[in-house]
Amino acid sequence: MNILTTDQWQTREKEHSNKVLPWVQDFQARSQRGEKHPVYDFLFEYYQTNRRKLTEWRPTLEECLQGVEAEKFLKYPEYSKDSLGVYLNPEAITERLAETLQWVLNLLESAKSRPENTACFGLHEWAMLYKTESPRHTTPLRVSDAELARVVESHPIRCSHYDAFRFFTPKARPLNTLQPRHEDRAMLEQHGCIHYNMDLYKWCYKLHPWVSSELTADCFLLAIKAREFDMRASPYDVSEHGFEPIKIETPAGKREYQAAQKQISTQGRELAERLIAECKLIIKIKSKITEGVLP
């Protein structure tokens, strides 16, 4: 156990809050005003983020917190206290959580070994609007319906992400070179995919509180960056919110898209490696408890 003094863990707690709390507060303020943000609200509404899980700093499995202030964590069933301080109790790791950990770990390691696709050009957003009279969002478009259809029909659609593909319009689905299913995720996910890299944040908060706050915050910030990029390359007009379009329908736009996509992929790989390491540690500790190796 790494023993953290009150000053040490509260400093980290403050750093975490400075990273993520402004984003949560902005979302809450918009909600109170009845306003929608076409870029950022997605991270809270689609992912159904529990605000506390994102904003509240917590120790890792290898850390113990000193000071009476740490007793605030004892209101949650995953925490315990002994003579050294307050800590995450590994005995609270359920079998269901262990199964989820293994599933996420398998997904991450499978994607890690697969070549990335950097030639999709974000056409999933275009396919979600292809020949439909019922768009999912009210955000205005920067292209006409005819131009949107021309772009979709003149490009190969290579979407490998199930949660993006399932929102394709009925007429767009047959145009995709893949037909992803939920059960195929481990065979299709790859680091070139914007949505896969955004989902690193989703896996972190689904594994709360066992995955570190620092990793959760870093994955959240990458998800913000990926979401901005995704909407800039879409047919939506988000210039009113300060975002210049990436015109993937042009050669210059394609080059710009690929450069940004590779940057996000590189960051995503680094974060995925950290998440893999944390998942392995939690699984290892759970296994030792099951075997009776740990007290």
N, C-alpha and C positions, 0 to 999 in steps of 0.2 A: 504493500500500500504506500502510495505517495501522500504524505500528510501535508495538507495545505492550511496555512494560518488564515485567520479571518481576512487580513489585508490581502493576501495572495488570491483567495478565491473571489473576494468581492471586486478586486481589480478586474479579473477576467469576466465577472458577471457584468460589470459596467461596460467593458469593451464589447461584449456580445450585444447588450442593449443598444449601444450606439450604432451598431451595424444594422440591426433589423427593426428596431422599434419605430423609427421614422416612417418606414414603409407601411407598417401596420396602422399607425396613427393617421396617415394620409388616406388609407382605404376606409377607415372608420369615419373620418370626417366627410369623405365623399358620400358614404352611405347615409349619414345623417342629413346631408343636403339633398339626397335623392339624385345624386350625380353618378354617371358611369364613366369609367375610363376604359377605352377599347383595348388598351395594351396591358395595363397592370392588374385590373380586376380579375383577369383570368387566373392569376396565381393564387387568389384567395377563393374564388367561386368554383372554378373547375376542379381544382385540387382539394376543395373543401377543407382548407387549412384551419386547424385548431389554433387560434391566436396564442394561447398560452404555450402550446408545444413549441411554437416558433420563438416567442419572445423570452421565455423563462430559461435562464442559464441553469445547467445542472452539471454535477461532477461525472467523471467517467467511472467505469467499474474498478479502475485501479487507483482511485483517489478517495481520500477521507478528509472531511471538512471539520476544522476546529471552530470553536466559538458558539455561544448560545444562539447567534443569528442563524446558524445552520439548521437549527431545530425546526425552522419553517418547512423544511422538506419532509419532515416526519408525518405531515398530514396526508402524504401519498403512500400507498401500500408498498411501493418498491424500495423504500428507504428504511434503514435501521440505524441504531446508535449503540456504540459501546464506549469503552474507556478512552479510545483514541479519537472518537468523534462520530459524525454522521456520514453514512456511505450508502451507495446503491447495493442492496442485498442480492447477490446472484441467485439465492434460493427462490427469489420471486420470478425468475425466468420460467415461464410456463412452457408446456410441450407445444402449444399452439404457436407461441412466439418462436420457439426453436425451429419449427417447421417453416415459418415465414422467413426467418434468417437464412435457412438453407436454400429456400427458393430464390431469394434475392441474390445470394452468393452465387448460385448456379447461373443465374441470368447475367450477372456482371462478368463472371469469368468466361462465359460463352461469348458475350459481345466483345470482350477484350481480345479474343483470338481470331475475330472475324475481320476481313478487310473492310474499310469504311467506304461508303458511297458518298462522294462529293460532287455528284452530277445530278442531284434531284432538283436543285434550284428552287426548293420551297414550293413546288407545284401542288402540294397537298392542299394548301389554302385556296388555290384556284379551283381544284377539283371539288372542293366543298361548295362551290358556287356555280358549278357548270350546269347550264340549262335547267335552272330551278326558278320557280316563282315564289319560293318560300325560303329566303336566306335566313341563316341562323342569327345574324347580327344586323343591327340597324345602321352601322357605320357606313357612310357613303363610299362608293367605289371610285377609284382614280382612272378606271378604264370602262369602256362601254361593254354591254353584254356580248356584242358581236366580237369585240377584241378579246374579251376573256375566253370565249369559245375558241377563237382562232389560236390563242396561245396554248390552251389545253390540247387541242387536236393536232398541233404541229410539233409537239414535244413528247418524247416517251416519258410516261409517268412511272416512277420507280419507288414508290412509297413502301417501306418495309415495316412501318410502325402501326400496330393494330389500332391503337387509340386515335390515330389520325385517320386511318383508312375507314373506320366505321362511320365517319361523318361525311364521307364522299357522297355526292348525290347518286341516285340510282343509275343515271346515264354515264356517270364518270367511273363507276366501279369497274366495268369491263375493260376500261382503258388502262388500268394499272397492270404492270407486268407481273406483279405479285398479288396474291389474294390472302393477305394476312388474317390469321385467326388468333383468338386469345391463347389457345393451346400451343401455337407455333412461336410464341414470343422468344423463347430461348434459342430458337433456330434462326431467327431473323434480325434480332436487335443488333445494332452496330453503331460505333461512335461517330460516324458522319451524320447521324440522324439528330436533328435539332431537338425533337421531342424526347428521344432517349436521354440526351444530356439534361434536359429539363427534369426528367423523371428521377434523376439522382436525388433531387430535393424531396420528391415524394417518398422514396424509399427511406430517407432519413427520418421523416416525421412519422411514417408508419412504424418505425422501429423505436420510437420514443419510449422511454427516456434512455435507452441503452446505447444509442449512437451519440457521440459527443456533440455538444452544442456548437463547438467551433466548426465542425464539419457540416452540420445542418445549416449554419449561417452561410458558409462558403458556397454550399450547393444552392441555397436560396438566391444568393447574389448572381450565380451563374445562370440560374433559371430566369432572372430578370433580364440579363443580357441576351439570352437566347430568345426570350419572348419579344423583346424590342426588335431584334434582328428578323424574327419570323414575320412580324407584322409589317416591317418596312419592305420585305420582299413579296408581300401579299398584294392582291388587287385592291385592298382597302386604302382609302385616303386618310392617313393619320397625320398629315402635315399640320393640321390645326393644333396638334399636341406636341409639335416640335420635332417630328420625325421625317427626315427626307426619305423618299422611296428608293429602294434598290430595284431598278427596272430590269428584272430578270428576263424580260422579253427582248432585251437588247444584248449584243455581245459584251458591251462594257458592263452591263448589269450582271451578267453571268460571271464575269471575272471578279467583280466586287463581291458577289455572293459566295463564290468558292473560297476566296481569301478569308472572309469572315467566318465561314463555316469551319475551315480548318483550324482557325484560332480557337473557336469554341470547342471543337473536338479535342484539341490538345489540353485545354483546361479540364474538360470532362474526363479525359483519361487519368489525369493526376488525381482528381477527386474520387473517381471510381476506385483507384488503387487504395486510397485511404479508407474508403468504405469497405472494400474487400478485407483489408487488414482488421478493421474493427469488427466486422461480422465474424471473421475467423476466431478472433479473441473471445468474443461472447460465446460462440459455439463450443470452443475449447473449455471455457470455464463451466458452462452448463454440463458438458460431458464429464468433467471431473467430479462435479457434484453428484451426478447420476451414479457414477462409479463409487462414490463414497470417499474419494480422494481428498476433497476439501471438507473442512469441518462445517 
